[in-house]
Amino acid sequence: MKSGFENLFNDPETSDVSLEFGSPTQRVFAHKAILAANSDYFKAMFFGDWRESKQTVIELNEIVAKPFILLLKTFYFIEFDIEQLTRAEMLQFYELATKFGAKQVEEVLINFIRKQISVRNVYEFYSAAVATDLHHFQVLFEEYFEKHFDLIVRHKHIFRNLPKDWALRVLKSDELSVNEIDVFIAASKWIQYNAVAEEEKKELLDCIKLELIDLQDMIKFVRPSELFTESEILDAIGLRTNRKICAIRRKSDHWIIGSTPKSDLWQRIAQLQGDRDIDMFADGFRFENPNNDENFD
């Protein structure tokens, strides 16, 4: 059996106010006391000095019907499955809870969104925020994205599905603390998956700091990809050698330590060039934590 509150929802016999909203216009029969008990907005409206306090029909403009009906249902303790909502509906639901001062609903929703968001779906949430014109959510998801650059660049299936502007934001970041070869592989996979024009390809490749890729990875991954010319590769090797760069990451405590004699360098190049059986791309990425057992494929 339904509880007493559930039975009161949209009941014209006991209602003392009706709410009209949405397009096309929908109407829900409600109760001022219940609305006020769950919403600071309705409390001020019905028990303050608003002119609506005397009205029995309230018109609410620019309200999306589905999430608003769900919000009203929470006031009457009617359960529903929040996971059935689209990303956009979920954000609109939260926005309405905030607008109407439904603090308990707002807290539940923001906690749910925080648990749901991940590097796998952050762009979906961001796109939903753009589609619904919720700017503060756009900022929130952009900040989340930026904080997880390292994880995103290691995950080839996530990175390759990013739009170009987001991919570039990752590739251009000086805060990346992953090996530069992982950045190169991510960019390579993105280019391969998206089949971009030469101009766009160059835009992505210009973000790669070749001088941070060690000799073995340069020969094993970069050279076979043919994304960089032999001249560009040799220039990067020369720069790395002449400046005694030992770092393989952008964010590194030690950039210039030690050196490699030129004779040993070219001998090593010749040795590595003879190995033709190495696949041009690794099956996975190197992880900073070798004990990390999360499957990123």
C-alpha positions as CSV (number, residue, x, y, z in Angstrom):
1,M,0.0,0.0,0.0
2,K,1.1,3.5,-0.7
3,S,2.0,5.7,2.3
4,G,-0.3,8.7,3.0
5,F,2.1,11.1,1.4
6,E,2.3,9.1,-1.8
7,N,-1.5,9.1,-2.0
8,L,-1.6,12.9,-1.8
9,F,0.6,13.4,-4.9
10,N,-1.4,15.1,-7.7
11,D,-4.6,14.6,-5.8
12,P,-7.1,17.3,-6.8
13,E,-9.5,16.5,-3.9
14,T,-7.0,17.4,-1.1
15,S,-4.9,19.9,-3.1
16,D,-4.8,23.6,-2.2
17,V,-2.6,24.7,-5.0
18,S,-1.8,23.6,-8.6
19,L,1.5,24.0,-10.4
20,E,1.6,24.7,-14.1
21,F,4.9,24.3,-16.0
22,G,6.6,22.9,-19.0
23,S,5.9,23.0,-22.7
24,P,3.3,21.8,-23.5
25,T,1.8,23.0,-20.2
26,Q,1.4,20.3,-17.5
27,R,-0.4,20.6,-14.2
28,V,0.3,18.9,-10.9
29,F,-2.1,19.3,-7.9
30,A,0.0,19.8,-4.8
31,H,-0.1,21.0,-1.2
32,K,1.4,24.2,0.0
33,A,2.5,22.8,3.4
34,I,4.3,19.8,1.8
35,L,6.0,22.0,-0.8
36,A,7.1,24.5,1.9
37,A,8.4,21.7,4.1
38,N,10.7,20.4,1.4
39,S,11.6,23.6,-0.5
40,D,13.0,27.0,0.8
41,Y,11.6,28.5,-2.5
42,F,8.1,27.3,-1.9
43,K,8.3,28.2,1.8
44,A,9.1,31.8,1.0
45,M,6.4,31.8,-1.7
46,F,3.5,30.5,0.3
47,F,4.4,31.6,3.8
48,G,6.1,34.9,3.0
49,D,4.9,38.1,1.6
50,W,4.8,36.9,-2.0
51,R,1.7,37.7,-4.0
52,E,1.6,33.9,-4.9
53,S,0.8,33.1,-1.2
54,K,-2.9,33.9,-1.9
55,Q,-3.1,32.2,-5.3
56,T,-4.3,28.6,-6.0
57,V,-2.7,28.3,-9.4
58,I,1.1,28.9,-9.8
59,E,2.7,29.3,-13.2
60,L,6.3,28.3,-13.3
61,N,8.2,29.5,-16.4
62,E,11.2,27.9,-18.0
63,I,10.8,24.6,-16.1
64,V,11.7,21.3,-17.7
65,A,8.8,19.0,-17.0
66,K,10.3,15.6,-16.4
67,P,13.0,16.5,-13.7
68,F,10.5,18.9,-12.0
69,I,7.9,16.2,-11.7
70,L,10.6,13.9,-10.2
71,L,11.5,16.7,-7.8
72,L,7.9,17.0,-6.7
73,K,7.7,13.2,-6.2
74,T,10.6,13.3,-3.8
75,F,8.6,15.7,-1.7
76,Y,5.9,13.1,-1.4
77,F,8.3,10.2,-0.7
78,I,7.7,8.5,-4.0
79,E,10.7,6.4,-5.0
80,F,12.2,6.2,-8.5
81,D,15.4,4.9,-10.1
82,I,17.7,7.8,-10.6
83,E,20.0,5.6,-12.8
84,Q,17.3,5.6,-15.4
85,L,17.9,9.4,-16.0
86,T,20.0,10.6,-18.9
87,R,23.1,12.6,-18.0
88,A,21.3,15.8,-19.0
89,E,18.2,14.9,-17.0
90,M,20.3,14.2,-14.0
91,L,22.0,17.6,-14.2
92,Q,18.7,19.4,-14.8
93,F,17.3,17.5,-11.8
94,Y,20.1,18.8,-9.6
95,E,19.7,22.3,-11.0
96,L,16.0,22.4,-10.1
97,A,16.8,21.0,-6.6
98,T,19.2,23.9,-6.2
99,K,16.8,26.5,-7.7
100,F,14.0,25.5,-5.4
101,G,16.1,25.1,-2.3
102,A,15.4,21.4,-1.9
103,K,18.6,20.9,0.1
104,Q,18.2,17.2,1.0
105,V,17.5,16.3,-2.6
106,E,20.4,18.5,-3.7
107,E,22.8,16.7,-1.4
108,V,21.7,13.2,-2.5
109,L,22.1,14.2,-6.2
110,I,25.5,15.8,-5.9
111,N,26.8,12.8,-4.0
112,F,25.4,10.5,-6.7
113,I,26.9,12.5,-9.5
114,R,30.3,12.5,-7.8
115,K,30.2,8.7,-7.5
116,Q,29.1,8.3,-11.1
117,I,31.7,10.5,-12.7
118,S,34.9,8.9,-14.0
119,V,37.5,9.4,-16.6
120,R,35.4,7.1,-18.8
121,N,32.3,9.3,-18.8
122,V,33.5,12.8,-17.8
123,Y,33.1,14.1,-21.4
124,E,29.6,12.7,-21.6
125,F,28.7,14.7,-18.4
126,Y,30.5,17.7,-19.9
127,S,28.5,17.4,-23.2
128,A,25.3,17.1,-21.2
129,A,26.2,20.3,-19.3
130,V,26.8,22.1,-22.5
131,A,23.5,20.9,-24.0
132,T,21.6,22.0,-21.0
133,D,23.5,25.3,-20.7
134,L,24.6,24.6,-17.2
135,H,27.9,26.6,-17.1
136,H,28.9,25.8,-13.5
137,F,28.7,22.1,-14.3
138,Q,30.8,22.6,-17.4
139,V,33.5,24.2,-15.2
140,L,33.2,21.3,-12.6
141,F,33.7,18.6,-15.3
142,E,36.5,20.5,-17.0
143,E,38.4,20.7,-13.7
144,Y,37.8,17.0,-13.1
145,F,39.2,16.3,-16.6
146,E,42.3,18.4,-16.0
147,K,43.0,16.7,-12.7
148,H,43.0,13.3,-14.4
149,F,45.2,14.0,-17.4
150,D,47.7,11.3,-16.5
151,L,45.1,8.6,-16.2
152,I,43.3,9.6,-19.4
153,V,46.4,9.7,-21.5
154,R,47.3,6.1,-20.4
155,H,43.9,4.8,-21.4
156,K,43.9,4.6,-25.2
157,H,40.2,3.8,-25.5
158,I,39.2,6.9,-23.6
159,F,41.7,9.2,-25.2
160,R,41.0,8.2,-28.8
161,N,37.3,9.1,-28.3
162,L,37.9,12.6,-27.0
163,P,37.1,15.5,-29.4
164,K,40.2,17.2,-30.8
165,D,40.0,20.2,-28.6
166,W,40.0,18.1,-25.4
167,A,42.8,15.8,-26.8
168,L,44.9,18.9,-27.5
169,R,44.4,20.1,-23.9
170,V,45.9,16.9,-22.6
171,L,48.7,16.8,-25.1
172,K,49.7,20.4,-24.5
173,S,49.8,20.1,-20.7
174,D,53.1,20.6,-19.0
175,E,51.7,18.9,-15.9
176,L,51.7,15.4,-17.4
177,S,53.8,13.1,-15.2
178,V,53.6,10.1,-17.5
179,N,56.4,8.9,-19.8
180,E,56.5,11.0,-23.0
181,I,56.3,7.8,-25.1
182,D,52.9,7.1,-23.5
183,V,51.8,10.6,-24.7
184,F,53.1,9.8,-28.2
185,I,51.2,6.4,-28.2
186,A,48.0,8.1,-27.1
187,A,48.3,10.7,-29.9
188,S,49.1,8.0,-32.4
189,K,46.0,6.0,-31.4
190,W,43.9,9.2,-31.6
191,I,45.2,10.0,-35.1
192,Q,44.7,6.4,-36.3
193,Y,41.2,6.1,-34.9
194,N,39.9,9.5,-36.1
195,A,41.5,9.4,-39.5
196,V,42.2,13.2,-39.5
197,A,43.6,15.4,-42.2
198,E,47.3,16.1,-42.4
199,E,46.8,19.6,-40.9
200,E,45.0,18.2,-37.8
201,K,47.6,15.4,-37.5
202,K,50.4,18.0,-37.4
203,E,48.6,20.0,-34.8
204,L,48.6,17.0,-32.5
205,L,52.1,15.8,-33.3
206,D,53.5,19.3,-32.6
207,C,52.5,18.7,-29.0
208,I,54.9,15.7,-28.6
209,K,58.2,16.5,-27.0
210,L,60.4,14.0,-28.9
211,E,63.5,14.9,-26.9
212,L,61.9,13.3,-23.8
213,I,61.5,10.0,-25.5
214,D,64.5,7.7,-24.8
215,L,66.4,6.0,-27.6
216,Q,65.0,2.6,-27.3
217,D,61.4,3.8,-27.4
218,M,62.2,6.2,-30.2
219,I,63.4,3.3,-32.4
220,K,60.7,0.8,-31.2
221,F,57.6,3.0,-31.4
222,V,58.2,6.4,-33.0
223,R,60.3,5.5,-36.1
224,P,58.0,2.6,-37.3
225,S,54.9,4.8,-37.0
226,E,56.3,7.1,-39.7
227,L,54.5,10.0,-38.0
228,F,57.8,11.8,-37.8
229,T,60.5,12.1,-40.4
230,E,64.0,10.5,-40.0
231,S,65.3,14.0,-39.8
232,E,63.0,15.0,-36.9
233,I,63.8,11.8,-35.0
234,L,67.6,12.3,-35.4
235,D,67.3,16.0,-34.4
236,A,65.4,14.9,-31.2
237,I,68.0,12.3,-30.4
238,G,70.8,14.8,-31.0
239,L,69.0,17.4,-28.8
240,R,68.6,14.8,-26.0
241,T,72.2,13.9,-26.2
242,N,73.8,17.3,-26.6
243,R,71.8,18.7,-23.7
244,K,72.3,15.6,-21.6
245,I,68.6,15.2,-21.1
246,C,67.8,12.1,-19.1
247,A,64.1,12.9,-18.2
248,I,61.4,11.0,-20.0
249,R,58.5,13.0,-18.5
250,R,57.5,16.6,-18.8
251,K,57.0,16.9,-15.0
252,S,60.3,15.7,-13.7
253,D,62.7,16.7,-10.9
254,H,65.7,15.9,-13.0
255,W,66.0,17.1,-16.5
256,I,69.7,17.1,-17.2
257,I,71.9,14.4,-15.6
258,G,74.6,12.4,-17.2
259,S,75.5,12.0,-20.8
260,T,75.8,9.4,-23.6
261,P,78.9,9.3,-25.7
262,K,78.2,9.8,-29.4
263,S,79.9,6.7,-30.5
264,D,77.8,4.6,-28.1
265,L,74.7,6.4,-29.2
266,W,75.0,5.6,-32.9
267,Q,76.1,2.1,-32.1
268,R,72.9,1.6,-30.1
269,I,70.8,3.1,-32.9
270,A,72.2,0.6,-35.4
271,Q,71.5,-2.2,-33.0
272,L,67.9,-1.2,-32.4
273,Q,67.2,-0.6,-36.1
274,G,68.0,-4.2,-36.8
275,D,65.1,-5.4,-34.6
276,R,62.2,-5.6,-37.1
277,D,59.9,-7.9,-35.1
278,I,58.8,-5.3,-32.6
279,D,55.2,-4.2,-32.9
280,M,54.9,-0.5,-33.7
281,F,52.5,0.0,-30.8
282,A,52.4,-1.5,-27.3
283,D,49.3,-3.4,-26.3
284,G,48.9,-1.3,-23.2
285,F,50.6,1.6,-21.5
286,R,53.2,1.9,-18.8
287,F,51.7,2.6,-15.4
288,E,53.4,4.5,-12.6
289,N,52.1,2.0,-10.0
290,P,53.1,-1.5,-11.2
291,N,50.6,-3.0,-8.7
292,N,47.7,-1.3,-10.3
293,D,45.5,-4.1,-11.4
294,E,42.7,-2.0,-13.0
295,N,42.1,-3.1,-16.6
296,F,42.2,-0.1,-18.9
297,D,41.7,-1.9,-22.1
